[in-house]
């Protein structure tokens, strides 16, 4: 048996004990019984033949209290327990899974998978009679009905089914019950060597218990499970499981503070960022039935998120909590709905560079192109598109560090008490969502951002107007002294910035107004221009003490001053 697998089986010890009885009845039929069945499989270790890496260890598998009756066709077990198993799943550099080596071991430079495909092609050329005989033989070993349409009804009934089926002969079907099936203190390690920075996730203390498990129709087993993540966080699950006549699962799931920092290696593949903190929280119901393969309803939240720009090591994005309310995810109908989203105390830094791009765009990592001609891609493309519908989004007590380097005068402000709403959206609709936000700047300044965008495709349709008014210009001295060589003595600044996003480039028509603007004392700066700035300011100022500048951005290059 070991030779058929791509693993070595080490240190395994099997102990079996049972009482059995075989009787011949008066009518000549045979009756058999097994009682007090116990089994101990100890110290099982599976390791790869090619690399010697351990795939699976099982200190102990124990079965207790087993009994069997024939021809009554009943099998009962009081307990089945797997103690402290450890499973390692590895995605190799070539994106293959180590577990495939168990069933498809390597042979030379080719894999058994290739051999299996070739063998399958050869077997397809075999006679129908040979295929039927193999199928019937397999059924006798597995105790299951043959899936082949060419197996006769007589052969199909010759092997009793281990699971109840609607068409099974009642005299031949088996009744199987397990009082308690337990998985105790399992450890699951997932490695990914296919990415530039190898990633690892580890789940510990995995416990699973099934009580009164049976293959009888509508019989429900009590299910409970729990686990802990190595980087922090726990998960629990409790409910019922039925396996006959169809698989049906009804559970309550709770995830508490599951650490997101463990996802750093995969996040680095998409953006130059660092996940320093953040936890996932889930409270909801998961069900599976013939009517719905997978359905989740409940609430999700990501709390205390902190993301840094890994290039500058500066704070990029934080929030206290992001709550997804009344979520419904249906797998069969590819539908995701949320009654609303609430974002509390967010902070982000947004920079618009002189070429019209943003800091978020520059942090993105270019992705390798995929082969659209592959069968996998064709299969993925044929999958039903996910429909996302979201009610209103509420943002409160936020802060925005905003900088626009595309303007003639470098402009950077910190908007505080930033709050507002985004109207509902539907990914299957071309209707954009409306944005309406307000915040404060300094002691008397105000900021207001309005507009609309298609949240699922913002590059296709985004039109936003950001208005900043009554901003104290002396507060901007730190940003202007570098090129002006002077502090700002006085003045109020107001801006009206209209941003139109197309093809991942920001375009727009902006206006800047300065009132009572004067320069103050000199500041040493190697980048300062040697120009008569006081004279220039005097020439641009009108009779009301106002300087007005209009900026048109029509290309993803430096803006052109038109008036």
Rosetta blueprint (number, residue, H / E / L):
1 X L
2 X H
3 X H
4 X H
5 X L
6 X L
7 X E
8 X E
9 X E
10 X E
11 X L
12 X L
13 X E
14 X E
15 X E
16 X E
17 X E
18 X E
19 X E
20 X E
21 X E
22 X E
23 X E
24 X E
25 X L
26 X L
27 X L
28 X L
29 X L
30 X E
31 X E
32 X E
33 X E
34 X E
35 X E
36 X E
37 X E
38 X E
39 X E
40 X E
41 X E
42 X E
43 X E
44 X E
45 X E
46 X E
47 X E
48 X E
49 X L
50 X L
51 X L
52 X L
53 X L
54 X E
55 X E
56 X E
57 X E
58 X E
59 X E
60 X E
61 X E
62 X E
63 X E
64 X E
65 X E
66 X E
67 X E
68 X E
69 X E
70 X E
71 X L
72 X L
73 X L
74 X E
75 X E
76 X E
77 X E
78 X E
79 X E
80 X E
81 X E
82 X E
83 X E
84 X L
85 X L
86 X E
87 X E
88 X E
89 X E
90 X E
91 X E
92 X L
93 X L
94 X L
95 X L
96 X L
97 X E
98 X L
99 X L
100 X H
101 X H
102 X H
103 X H
104 X L
105 X L
106 X E
107 X E
108 X L
109 X L
110 X E
111 X E
112 X H
113 X H
114 X H
115 X H
116 X H
117 X H
118 X H
119 X H
120 X H
121 X H
122 X H
123 X H
124 X H
125 X L
126 X L
127 X L
128 X H
129 X H
130 X H
131 X H
132 X H
133 X H
134 X H
135 X H
136 X H
137 X H
138 X H
139 X H
140 X H
141 X H
142 X H
143 X L
144 X L
145 X L
146 X L
147 X L
148 X L
149 X L
150 X L
151 X L
152 X L
153 X H
154 X H
155 X H
156 X H
157 X H
158 X H
159 X L
160 X L
161 X L
162 X L
163 X L
164 X L
165 X L
166 X L
167 X L
168 X L
169 X L
170 X L
171 X L
172 X L
173 X L
174 X L
175 X E
176 X E
177 X E
178 X E
179 X E
180 X E
181 X E
182 X E
183 X E
184 X E
185 X E
186 X E
187 X E
188 X E
189 X E
190 X E
191 X E
192 X E
193 X L
194 X L
195 X L
196 X L
197 X L
198 X L
199 X E
200 X E
201 X E
202 X E
203 X E
204 X E
205 X E
206 X E
207 X E
208 X E
209 X E
210 X E
211 X E
212 X E
213 X E
214 X E
215 X L
216 X L
217 X L
218 X L
219 X L
220 X L
221 X E
222 X E
223 X E
224 X E
225 X E
226 X E
227 X E
228 X E
229 X E
230 X L
231 X L
232 X L
233 X L
234 X E
235 X E
236 X E
237 X E
238 X E
239 X E
240 X E
241 X E
242 X E
243 X L
244 X L
245 X L
246 X L
247 X L
248 X E
249 X E
250 X E
251 X E
252 X E
253 X E
254 X E
255 X E
256 X E
257 X E
258 X E
259 X E
260 X L
261 X H
262 X H
263 X H
264 X H
265 X H
266 X H
267 X H
268 X L
269 X L
270 X L
271 X E
272 X L
273 X E
274 X E
275 X E
276 X E
277 X E
278 X E
279 X E
280 X E
281 X E
282 X E
283 X E
284 X E
285 X E
286 X E
287 X E
288 X E
289 X L
290 X L
291 X L
292 X L
293 X L
294 X L
295 X E
296 X E
297 X E
298 X E
299 X E
300 X E
301 X E
302 X E
303 X E
304 X E
305 X E
306 X E
307 X E
308 X E
309 X E
310 X L
311 X L
312 X L
313 X L
314 X E
315 X E
316 X E
317 X E
318 X E
319 X E
320 X E
321 X E
322 X E
323 X E
324 X E
325 X E
326 X E
327 X E
328 X E
329 X E
330 X E
331 X L
332 X L
333 X L
334 X L
335 X E
336 X E
337 X E
338 X E
339 X E
340 X E
341 X E
342 X E
343 X E
344 X E
345 X L
346 X L
347 X E
348 X E
349 X E
350 X E
351 X E
352 X E
353 X L
354 X L
355 X L
356 X L
357 X L
358 X E
359 X H
360 X H
361 X H
362 X H
363 X H
364 X E
365 X L
366 X L
367 X L
368 X L
369 X L
370 X L
371 X L
372 X L
373 X L
374 X L
375 X H
376 X H
377 X H
378 X H
379 X H
380 X H
381 X H
382 X H
383 X L
384 X L
385 X L
386 X L
387 X E
388 X E
389 X E
390 X E
391 X L
392 X L
393 X E
394 X E
395 X E
396 X E
397 X E
398 X E
399 X E
400 X E
401 X E
402 X E
403 X E
404 X E
405 X L
406 X L
407 X L
408 X L
409 X L
410 X L
411 X E
412 X E
413 X E
414 X E
415 X E
416 X E
417 X E
418 X E
419 X E
420 X E
421 X E
422 X E
423 X L
424 X L
425 X E
426 X E
427 X L
428 X L
429 X L
430 X L
431 X L
432 X L
433 X E
434 X E
435 X E
436 X E
437 X E
438 X E
439 X E
440 X E
441 X E
442 X L
443 X L
444 X L
445 X E
446 X E
447 X E
448 X E
449 X E
450 X E
451 X E
452 X E
453 X E
454 X L
455 X H
456 X H
457 X H
458 X L
459 X L
460 X L
461 X L
462 X E
463 X E
464 X E
465 X E
466 X E
467 X E
468 X E
469 X E
470 X E
471 X E
472 X E
473 X H
474 X H
475 X H
476 X H
477 X H
478 X H
479 X H
480 X H
481 X H
482 X H
483 X H
484 X H
485 X L
486 X E
487 X E
488 X E
489 X E
490 X E
491 X E
492 X E
493 X E
494 X E
495 X E
496 X E
497 X E
498 X E
499 X E
500 X E
501 X E
502 X E
503 X L
504 X L
505 X E
506 X E
507 X E
508 X E
509 X E
510 X E
511 X E
512 X E
513 X E
514 X E
515 X E
516 X E
517 X E
518 X E
519 X E
520 X E
521 X E
522 X E
523 X L
524 X L
525 X L
526 X L
527 X L
528 X L
529 X L
530 X L
531 X L
532 X L
533 X H
534 X H
535 X H
536 X H
537 X H
538 X H
539 X H
540 X H
541 X L
542 X L
543 X L
544 X L
545 X L
546 X E
547 X E
548 X E
549 X E
550 X E
551 X E
552 X E
553 X E
554 X L
555 X L
556 X L
557 X L
558 X L
559 X L
560 X E
561 X E
562 X L
563 X L
